[in-house]
Amino acid sequence: DGGITQSPKYLFRKEGQNVTLSCEQNLNHDAMYWYRQDPGQGLRLIYYSQIVNDFQKGDIAEGYSVSREKKESFPLTVTSAQKNPTAFYLCASSSGDPGNRGYTFGSGTRLTVV
Amino acid sequence: EDQVTQSPEALRLQEGESSSLNCSYTVSGLRGLFWYRQDPGKGPEFLFTLYSAGEEKEKERLKATLTKKESFLHITAPKPEDSATYLCAVQPLSGGYNKLIFGAGTRLAVHP
């Protein structure tokens, strides 16, 4: 079955440490997105990529970095510069215009600073 | 500024008690409005896309409607398995890419 796989499901980060969240899709979608979800707030866009080797900052990109070397993969690195990284992170993809199917989301990674 | 506001933040219903969730939006031009369902600890699951005022979509006990300022998600005779957070998102006409702007969601709890 086609879909988006995020790993790990839970991640613990120590102060000053960089961590990388994995996102892989086998839907042949061109566009991929990273969102952050905090309690009581809407999903906020961190980074997005419309094609391989190209990505753009979203609304809250500071302290995060991404790469898009393959169509299927869009990993997110949470750097030590991100001062409040504890959140639920969601990866999504779309074939282009979200159109009739919207985004397809992964199952998320919950990141906690310890 | 493009904005999406959902109300109420939380809603508790008895099984069989119908109700509606509201999504108000401010956007320079609307390309589409999306409804998603999200279970705890999971990613959002797509429900509906609405494109123009007056449009309606239905799926089982859910019906989504759209006006020029807001959308409603009507839940008829809900069951406990309908308990989830319902998210609304809008896709503006402008923005240059396939951007969705999300509301904070409505947490629905349906009790037997």
Interface residues (C-beta under 8 A of the other chain):
Chain A: I4 Q6 A31 Y35 G40 Q41 G42 L43 L45 Y48 Q50 Q56 L90 A92 S94 G96 D97 P98 G99 N100 R101 G102 Y103 T104 F105 G106 S107 G108 R110
Chain B: V4 E9 G32 F34 Y36 G41 K42 G43 P44 E45 F46 T49 L87 A89 Q91 Y97 N98 K99 L100 I101 F102 G103 A104 G105
